[in-house]
Amino acid sequence: MPDVPWSIVVLTEDALTSADVAHITSLHGDDEVAYRVLVPADTEHNVVASFLDHLGMLELREAWDDLTGREPDPQQATSTASEQVVESVELLRATGATAQGEVTEDDPLPTLRAAVEAGAQEVVVVTYPHAVADTFHTDWASKARDELHVPVLHLYAGTSELG
């Protein structure tokens, strides 16, 4: 029976960086891994949570922008997410990995659930720190751990810090 690649779903809120890709691809060394990158189209931006996140990080300009901003246009949000998928998949493929990607709805959990049901053995969630969601375990990684019953790793974007 031929070796079947390990299947990992990577859920990210932004394009992966080269540091993110290095951390993710190092998880399984020389094993054959197939990655599926998911990027939600952020059309339902949570202004209050984002405002508090920026305040907690002392990012006053960003906090103000969140407070005075408006909901993202769905078409623009989908376009941005598509660009982030392409960039992430290209970075993964540049390492020699097998990768594909897609844009999901605002709530990525149904797509994650379907991926696990289809055989994904692991989930890697890459986000920026979100003080409110991380503290109250309402972040994507916590929800995935509660629902999916597969290993879920939460990395903070661009760092080696675990969420």
N, CA, C and O of each residue as an XYZ file, in Angstrom:
652
protein
N       0.840     -1.170      0.000
C       0.000      0.000      0.000
C       0.895      1.246      0.000
O       1.798      1.341      0.831
N       0.671      2.195     -0.901
C       1.518      3.377     -0.963
C       1.305      4.272      0.254
O       0.238      4.303      0.866
N       2.386      5.002      0.574
C       2.283      5.943      1.682
C       1.313      7.054      1.324
O       1.370      7.629      0.237
N       0.430      7.340      2.251
C      -0.530      8.426      2.066
C       0.016      9.635      2.814
O       0.427      9.505      3.967
N       0.030     10.813      2.181
C       0.572     11.974      2.887
C      -0.272     12.353      4.098
O      -1.489     12.167      4.117
N       0.401     12.884      5.095
C      -0.262     13.430      6.269
C      -1.049     14.642      5.804
O      -0.533     15.444      5.024
N      -2.255     14.793      6.250
C      -3.105     15.896      5.814
C      -3.281     16.910      6.934
O      -3.798     16.594      8.005
N      -2.834     18.149      6.661
C      -2.912     19.212      7.655
C      -3.693     20.383      7.068
O      -3.419     20.833      5.955
N      -4.663     20.866      7.830
C      -5.408     22.055      7.439
C      -4.784     23.237      8.167
O      -4.576     23.197      9.380
N      -4.490     24.284      7.416
C      -3.921     25.498      7.982
C      -4.970     26.594      7.858
O      -5.307     27.020      6.754
N      -5.480     27.043      8.988
C      -6.462     28.123      9.023
C      -5.733     29.392      9.428
O      -5.124     29.447     10.496
N      -5.792     30.414      8.579
C      -5.070     31.650      8.877
C      -5.932     32.861      8.573
O      -6.766     32.829      7.668
N      -5.729     33.923      9.328
C      -6.508     35.140      9.108
C      -5.792     36.125      8.201
O      -6.325     37.195      7.907
N      -4.591     35.779      7.755
C      -3.807     36.640      6.883
C      -2.896     35.732      6.067
O      -2.812     34.535      6.339
N      -2.224     36.282      5.083
C      -1.271     35.483      4.320
C      -0.187     34.977      5.260
O       0.274     35.704      6.140
N       0.218     33.723      5.067
C       1.314     33.183      5.856
C       2.602     33.908      5.502
O       2.796     34.336      4.364
N       3.473     34.040      6.481
C       4.792     34.617      6.241
C       5.784     33.473      6.052
O       5.454     32.313      6.302
N       6.980     33.794      5.618
C       7.994     32.745      5.470
C       8.312     32.113      6.830
O       8.604     30.920      6.903
N       8.256     32.908      7.907
C       8.477     32.358      9.248
C       7.365     31.373      9.619
O       7.632     30.320     10.198
N       6.117     31.717      9.283
C       4.995     30.808      9.557
C       5.190     29.492      8.816
O       5.022     28.415      9.387
N       5.544     29.590      7.544
C       5.729     28.392      6.718
C       6.871     27.540      7.273
O       6.765     26.314      7.313
N       7.950     28.174      7.696
C       9.074     27.428      8.270
C       8.633     26.666      9.522
O       9.006     25.507      9.702
N       7.844     27.306     10.385
C       7.375     26.636     11.602
C       6.417     25.493     11.257
O       6.514     24.406     11.825
N       5.508     25.740     10.339
C       4.511     24.733      9.992
C       5.150     23.528      9.324
O       4.835     22.388      9.668
N       6.039     23.766      8.378
C       6.654     22.642      7.659
C       7.653     21.871      8.517
O       7.977     20.724      8.210
N       8.144     22.495      9.594
C       9.071     21.778     10.476
C       8.359     20.801     11.404
O       9.005     19.966     12.037
N       7.053     20.895     11.489
C       6.302     20.039     12.415
C       6.419     18.561     12.097
O       6.366     17.725     13.000
N       6.578     18.229     10.822
C       6.622     16.819     10.427
C       7.898     16.463      9.682
O       7.945     15.456      8.975
N       8.932     17.282      9.835
C      10.238     16.969      9.272
C      10.186     16.582      7.802
O       9.726     17.348      6.956
N      10.665     15.387      7.519
C      10.745     14.907      6.138
C       9.522     14.094      5.710
O       9.500     13.543      4.609
N       8.512     14.016      6.568
C       7.300     13.274      6.211
C       6.599     13.957      5.046
O       6.685     15.174      4.879
N       5.917     13.171      4.256
C       5.128     13.738      3.162
C       3.836     14.305      3.749
O       3.068     13.597      4.400
N       3.615     15.598      3.502
C       2.460     16.294      4.071
C       1.740     17.044      2.964
O       2.368     17.669      2.109
N       0.421     16.975      2.988
C      -0.411     17.769      2.080
C      -1.113     18.832      2.920
O      -1.793     18.515      3.896
N      -0.941     20.095      2.533
C      -1.522     21.205      3.267
C      -2.738     21.750      2.532
O      -2.758     21.832      1.304
N      -3.732     22.113      3.296
C      -4.915     22.787      2.771
C      -5.065     24.087      3.557
O      -5.345     24.071      4.755
N      -4.878     25.203      2.872
C      -4.915     26.518      3.514
C      -6.323     27.094      3.409
O      -6.908     27.131      2.327
N      -6.860     27.540      4.535
C      -8.174     28.182      4.578
C      -8.023     29.607      5.084
O      -7.391     29.849      6.112
N      -8.608     30.546      4.354
C      -8.613     31.947      4.790
C     -10.055     32.436      4.731
O     -10.637     32.494      3.647
N     -10.643     32.789      5.869
C     -12.011     33.319      5.870
C     -12.075     34.717      5.254
O     -11.179     35.541      5.445
N     -13.143     34.960      4.520
C     -13.424     36.312      4.024
C     -14.035     37.065      5.199
O     -15.159     36.773      5.609
N     -13.310     38.018      5.733
C     -13.740     38.721      6.954
C     -14.769     39.793      6.609
O     -14.432     40.966      6.447
N     -16.025     39.374      6.499
C     -17.084     40.333      6.182
C     -17.857     40.763      7.422
O     -18.679     41.678      7.359
N     -17.595     40.104      8.550
C     -18.294     40.441      9.792
C     -17.288     40.797     10.873
O     -17.240     40.160     11.926
N     -16.501     41.798     10.609
C     -15.451     42.247     11.515
C     -16.057     42.628     12.868
O     -16.964     43.457     12.933
N     -15.559     42.026     13.936
C     -16.042     42.326     15.279
C     -15.303     43.563     15.792
O     -14.174     43.463     16.272
N     -15.941     44.716     15.689
C     -15.316     45.989     16.010
C     -14.914     46.058     17.479
O     -13.803     46.492     17.783
N     -15.774     45.648     18.388
C     -15.473     45.755     19.818
C     -14.273     44.889     20.186
O     -13.357     45.356     20.864
N     -14.269     43.640     19.749
C     -13.154     42.750     20.075
C     -11.858     43.259     19.457
O     -10.809     43.237     20.101
N     -11.927     43.708     18.238
C     -10.729     44.226     17.573
C     -10.219     45.483     18.272
O      -9.014     45.644     18.467
N     -11.138     46.374     18.648
C     -10.778     47.595     19.373
C     -10.048     47.243     20.674
O      -8.999     47.814     20.972
N     -10.600     46.312     21.441
C      -9.980     45.914     22.703
C      -8.630     45.227     22.479
O      -7.697     45.423     23.257
N      -8.526     44.413     21.407
C      -7.253     43.780     21.077
C      -6.179     44.828     20.829
O      -5.069     44.730     21.353
N      -6.519     45.836     20.023
C      -5.542     46.883     19.710
C      -5.189     47.708     20.947
O      -4.027     48.070     21.136
N      -6.169     48.006     21.782
C      -5.875     48.737     23.024
C      -4.942     47.929     23.919
O      -4.001     48.466     24.505
N      -5.218     46.630     24.014
C      -4.388     45.758     24.839
C      -2.950     45.689     24.366
O      -2.042     45.456     25.164
N      -2.735     45.888     23.080
C      -1.381     45.858     22.513
C      -0.801     47.271     22.410
O       0.271     47.469     21.838
N      -1.516     48.248     22.968
C      -1.127     49.663     22.919
C      -1.007     50.179     21.486
O      -0.176     51.037     21.189
N      -1.843     49.647     20.612
C      -1.895     50.087     19.218
C      -3.042     51.082     19.097
O      -4.125     50.741     18.622
N      -2.797     52.301     19.527
C      -3.858     53.301     19.621
C      -4.402     53.703     18.250
O      -5.612     53.865     18.096
N      -3.542     53.864     17.268
C      -3.996     54.245     15.923
C      -4.924     53.168     15.353
O      -5.982     53.476     14.804
N      -4.517     51.910     15.489
C      -5.332     50.805     14.978
C      -6.658     50.713     15.734
O      -7.695     50.426     15.136
N      -6.626     50.957     17.048
C      -7.855     50.939     17.844
C      -8.813     52.017     17.342
O     -10.005     51.767     17.167
N      -8.284     53.210     17.114
C      -9.114     54.296     16.603
C      -9.682     53.957     15.224
O     -10.858     54.200     14.955
N      -8.836     53.393     14.352
C      -9.289     53.012     13.009
C     -10.423     51.993     13.086
O     -11.381     52.064     12.316
N     -10.313     51.040     14.020
C     -11.392     50.055     14.190
C     -12.683     50.729     14.642
O     -13.769     50.414     14.154
N     -12.546     51.654     15.574
C     -13.709     52.318     16.125
C     -14.418     53.183     15.094
O     -15.647     53.258     15.079
N     -13.656     53.827     14.245
C     -14.244     54.745     13.262
C     -14.434     54.108     11.894
O     -14.992     54.730     10.990
N     -13.976     52.881     11.738
C     -14.088     52.192     10.447
C     -15.485     51.658     10.213
O     -16.400     51.868     11.010
N     -15.624     50.960      9.098
C     -16.915     50.357      8.780
C     -16.707     48.901      8.423
O     -15.580     48.446      8.232
N     -17.799     48.187      8.339
C     -17.739     46.771      7.973
C     -17.091     46.614      6.602
O     -17.344     47.423      5.710
N     -16.274     45.603      6.417
C     -15.662     45.385      5.112
C     -16.713     45.038      4.057
O     -17.702     44.365      4.347
N     -16.485     45.503      2.848
C     -17.328     45.157      1.718
C     -17.115     43.664      1.421
O     -15.968     43.230      1.306
N     -18.191     42.865      1.294
C     -18.032     41.420      1.074
C     -17.179     41.072     -0.146
O     -16.385     40.133     -0.097
N     -17.336     41.805     -1.218
C     -16.554     41.526     -2.419
C     -15.067     41.807     -2.173
O     -14.208     41.028     -2.587
N     -14.772     42.913     -1.502
C     -13.380     43.242     -1.199
C     -12.795     42.238     -0.207
O     -11.639     41.838     -0.343
N     -13.579     41.830      0.786
C     -13.101     40.863      1.772
C     -12.753     39.538      1.095
O     -11.739     38.920      1.420
N     -13.586     39.105      0.161
C     -13.330     37.859     -0.561
C     -12.102     37.989     -1.451
O     -11.297     37.062     -1.537
N     -11.955     39.116     -2.103
C     -10.791     39.359     -2.948
C      -9.501     39.350     -2.133
O      -8.507     38.747     -2.538
N      -9.522     40.015     -0.992
C      -8.350     40.046     -0.117
C      -8.004     38.646      0.371
O      -6.839     38.250      0.364
N      -9.017     37.901      0.794
C      -8.790     36.529      1.268
C      -8.220     35.658      0.151
O      -7.348     34.826      0.402
N      -8.698     35.836     -1.069
C      -8.180     35.067     -2.216
C      -6.700     35.334     -2.433
O      -5.923     34.411     -2.677
N      -6.317     36.600     -2.342
C      -4.902     36.965     -2.485
C      -4.070     36.320     -1.375
O      -2.958     35.855     -1.625
N      -4.601     36.290     -0.160
C      -3.891     35.699      0.966
C      -3.735     34.191      0.796
O      -2.712     33.623      1.177
N      -4.750     33.544      0.222
C      -4.668     32.108     -0.052
C      -3.556     31.845     -1.062
O      -2.703     30.986     -0.835
N      -3.560     32.573     -2.167
C      -2.562     32.373     -3.225
C      -1.151     32.565     -2.671
O      -0.266     31.745     -2.918
N      -0.946     33.642     -1.928
C       0.374     33.922     -1.365
C       0.817     32.814     -0.410
O       1.976     32.400     -0.440
N      -0.081     32.340      0.423
C       0.240     31.290      1.390
C       0.572     29.974      0.698
O       1.549     29.310      1.043
N      -0.239     29.608     -0.270
C      -0.023     28.358     -1.002
C       1.311     28.414     -1.755
O       2.053     27.432     -1.775
N       1.612     29.545     -2.365
C       2.885     29.683     -3.083
C       4.075     29.522     -2.148
O       5.057     28.873     -2.505
N       3.999     30.108     -0.954
C       5.091     29.958      0.013
C       5.261     28.501      0.446
O       6.387     28.017      0.563
N       4.156     27.805      0.683
C       4.245     26.393      1.053
C       4.827     25.569     -0.089
O       5.688     24.720      0.138
N       4.374     25.808     -1.293
C       4.877     25.062     -2.455
C       6.351     25.338     -2.711
O       7.068     24.466     -3.201
N       6.805     26.533     -2.388
C       8.218     26.885     -2.577
C       9.135     26.013     -1.715
O      10.322     25.882     -2.015
N       8.601     25.422     -0.657
C       9.387     24.516      0.193
C       9.365     23.092     -0.345
O      10.027     22.208      0.200
N       8.608     22.869     -1.411
C       8.467     21.536     -1.963
C       7.233     20.807     -1.456
O       6.994     19.653     -1.813
N       6.461     21.473     -0.633
C       5.260     20.856     -0.061
C       4.112     20.851     -1.060
O       4.061     21.677     -1.971
N       3.213     19.929     -0.879
C       1.962     19.901     -1.625
C       0.984     20.799     -0.891
O       0.776     20.639      0.311
N       0.381     21.742     -1.601
C      -0.538     22.674     -0.940
C      -1.618     23.136     -1.891
O      -1.395     23.294     -3.092
N      -2.783     23.347     -1.333
C      -3.907     23.944     -2.033
C      -4.599     24.861     -1.040
O      -4.294     24.821      0.152
N      -5.523     25.686     -1.508
C      -6.179     26.587     -0.579
C      -7.505     27.079     -1.091
O      -7.852     26.910     -2.260
N      -8.243     27.696     -0.178
C      -9.546     28.225     -0.532
C      -9.991     29.276      0.473
O      -9.501     29.337      1.601
N     -10.921     30.091      0.036
C     -11.549     31.098      0.893
C     -12.771     30.452      1.523
O     -13.520     29.737      0.858
N     -12.969     30.711      2.824
C     -14.152     30.194      3.512
C     -15.071     31.352      3.890
O     -14.746     32.521      3.684
N     -16.197     31.004      4.434
C     -17.118     31.993      4.991
C     -16.483     32.590      6.245
O     -15.424     32.137      6.680
N     -17.118     33.594      6.823
C     -16.611     34.223      8.051
C     -16.324     33.200      9.143
O     -15.291     33.270      9.809
N     -17.228     32.259      9.325
C     -17.039     31.212     10.320
C     -16.392     30.015      9.617
O     -17.057     29.310      8.857
N     -15.102     29.782      9.865
C     -14.417     28.701      9.166
C     -14.659     27.311      9.753
O     -14.226     26.316      9.172
N     -15.350     27.227     10.905
C     -15.534     25.930     11.563
C     -16.248     24.889     10.703
O     -15.828     23.731     10.712
N     -17.309     25.235      9.957
C     -17.927     24.213      9.117
C     -16.958     23.644      8.063
O     -16.984     22.446      7.780
N     -16.117     24.492      7.493
C     -15.145     24.012      6.509
C     -14.078     23.169      7.188
O     -13.654     22.154      6.635
N     -13.636     23.569      8.378
C     -12.676     22.763      9.143
C     -13.270     21.393      9.474
O     -12.611     20.366      9.315
N     -14.501     21.391      9.928
C     -15.182     20.141     10.277
C     -15.236     19.202      9.068
O     -14.959     18.008      9.186
N     -15.597     19.755      7.902
C     -15.668     18.949      6.675
C     -14.291     18.415      6.291
O     -14.178     17.283      5.819
N     -13.252     19.209      6.486
C     -11.898     18.770      6.153
C     -11.461     17.612      7.044
O     -10.838     16.662      6.570
N     -11.784     17.689      8.327
C     -11.441     16.607      9.248
C     -12.247     15.358      8.906
O     -11.709     14.251      8.925
N     -13.514     15.524      8.597
C     -14.339     14.376      8.196
C     -13.822     13.728      6.919
O     -14.005     12.530      6.705
N     -13.168     14.533      6.062
C     -12.615     14.021      4.808
C     -11.216     13.426      4.992
O     -10.631     12.918      4.035
N     -10.676     13.485      6.215
C      -9.410     12.818      6.475
C      -8.269     13.666      6.995
O      -7.186     13.128      7.227
N      -8.450     14.955      7.189
C      -7.367     15.768      7.755
C      -7.067     15.288      9.165
O      -7.976     15.076      9.967
N      -5.783     15.119      9.459
C      -5.402     14.580     10.758
C      -4.963     15.636     11.762
O      -4.777     15.340     12.943
N      -4.799     16.864     11.290
C      -4.258     17.891     12.163
C      -4.694     19.261     11.657
O      -4.945     19.442     10.466
N      -4.782     20.226     12.576
C      -5.142     21.603     12.221
C      -4.088     22.531     12.817
O      -3.693     22.387     13.974
N      -3.643     23.487     12.002
C      -2.752     24.546     12.483
C      -3.497     25.855     12.271
O      -3.897     26.176     11.152
N      -3.680     26.604     13.340
C      -4.365     27.896     13.277
C      -3.302     28.982     13.446
O      -2.538     28.974     14.411
N      -3.266     29.914     12.495
C      -2.293     31.004     12.540
C      -3.062     32.318     12.610
O      -3.752     32.695     11.663
N      -2.936     33.014     13.745
C      -3.633     34.283     13.928
C      -2.707     35.281     14.610
O      -1.640     34.924     15.109
N      -3.129     36.511     14.620
C      -2.485     37.512     15.457
C      -3.059     37.331     16.853
O      -4.128     36.740     17.001
N      -2.377     37.823     17.877
C      -2.963     37.734     19.224
C      -4.284     38.500     19.290
O      -4.396     39.619     18.788
N      -5.267     37.882     19.911
C      -6.577     38.509     20.125
C      -6.890     38.371     21.610
O      -7.361     37.329     22.066
N      -6.622     39.430     22.347
C      -6.713     39.382     23.804
C      -8.055     38.842     24.294
O      -8.090     37.972     25.164
N      -9.140     39.342     23.754
C     -10.467     38.939     24.229
C     -10.756     37.486     23.868
O     -11.093     36.685     24.740
N     -10.626     37.146     22.601
C     -10.946     35.788     22.145
C     -10.018     34.752     22.773
O     -10.467     33.680     23.180
N      -8.719     35.068     22.854
C      -7.776     34.113     23.431
C      -8.044     33.906     24.921
O      -7.993     32.778     25.410
N      -8.328     34.978     25.634
C      -8.576     34.888     27.072
C      -9.818     34.068     27.392
O      -9.815     33.255     28.316
N     -10.872     34.286     26.628
C     -12.142     33.599     26.898
C     -12.324     32.341     26.067
O     -13.412     31.764     26.042
N     -11.273     31.912     25.388
C     -11.273     30.672     24.597
C     -12.395     30.628     23.570
O     -13.023     29.593     23.349
N     -12.630     31.789     22.944
C     -13.612     31.841     21.854
C     -12.904     31.988     20.512
O     -13.540     32.243     19.489
N     -11.576     31.824     20.526
C     -10.788     31.915     19.298
C     -10.982     30.653     18.458
O     -11.509     29.649     18.937
N     -10.550     30.721     17.204
C     -10.726     29.591     16.285
C     -10.065     28.317     16.801
O     -10.639     27.233     16.695
N      -8.866     28.439     17.358
C      -8.154     27.247     17.822
C      -8.911     26.561     18.961
O      -9.047     25.337     18.967
N      -9.395     27.336     19.911
C     -10.146     26.754     21.031
C     -11.417     26.076     20.544
O     -11.752     24.978     20.989
N     -12.121     26.731     19.631
C     -13.343     26.133     19.087
C     -13.030     24.851     18.323
O     -13.762     23.867     18.423
N     -11.940     24.867     17.560
C     -11.561     23.670     16.799
C     -11.203     22.523     17.738
O     -11.598     21.382     17.500
N     -10.461     22.813     18.799
C     -10.103     21.768     19.768
C     -11.352     21.158     20.395
O     -11.439     19.942     20.564
N     -12.325     22.014     20.740
C     -13.550     21.533     21.376
C     -14.392     20.678     20.445
O     -14.999     19.699     20.878
N     -14.432     21.043     19.168
C     -15.337     20.386     18.229
C     -14.730     19.245     17.432
O     -15.424     18.271     17.141
N     -13.465     19.335     17.074
C     -12.930     18.438     16.051
C     -12.207     17.216     16.583
O     -12.121     16.208     15.881
N     -11.690     17.269     17.782
C     -11.019     16.132     18.397
C      -9.843     15.607     17.570
O      -9.631     14.399     17.463
N      -9.091     16.534     16.991
C      -7.811     16.237     16.349
C      -6.803     17.224     16.940
O      -7.202     18.231     17.524
N      -5.516     16.954     16.797
C      -4.538     17.919     17.301
C      -4.699     19.283     16.623
O      -4.813     19.375     15.401
N      -4.705     20.331     17.438
C      -4.829     21.698     16.935
C      -3.699     22.521     17.549
O      -3.584     22.630     18.769
N      -2.868     23.098     16.681
C      -1.778     23.952     17.118
C      -2.141     25.386     16.775
O      -2.567     25.669     15.655
N      -1.978     26.289     17.725
C      -2.272     27.705     17.502
C      -0.968     28.484     17.537
O      -0.326     28.589     18.582
N      -0.580     29.032     16.386
C       0.621     29.855     16.274
C       0.229     31.308     16.093
O      -0.755     31.614     15.420
N       1.001     32.205     16.697
C       0.797     33.621     16.435
C       1.587     33.987     15.186
O       2.769     33.662     15.066
N       0.923     34.664     14.262
C       1.476     34.988     12.951
C       2.840     35.665     13.052
O       3.041     36.592     13.837
N       3.768     35.175     12.237
C       5.080     35.776     12.122
C       6.017     35.518     13.283
O       7.117     36.070     13.321
N       5.599     34.684     14.238
C       6.430     34.406     15.415
C       6.478     32.902     15.646
O       5.841     32.123     14.937
N       7.243     32.519     16.648
C       7.248     31.105     17.054
C       6.429     30.923     18.326
O       6.486     29.870     18.961
N       5.666     31.951     18.696
C       4.855     31.896     19.908
C       3.588     31.077     19.691
O       2.946     31.158     18.644
N       3.252     30.301     20.689
C       2.047     29.492     20.639
C       0.904     30.232     21.303
O       1.095     30.918     22.307
N      -0.299     30.087     20.731
C      -1.477     30.731     21.281
C      -2.212     29.828     22.218
O      -3.238     30.218     22.774
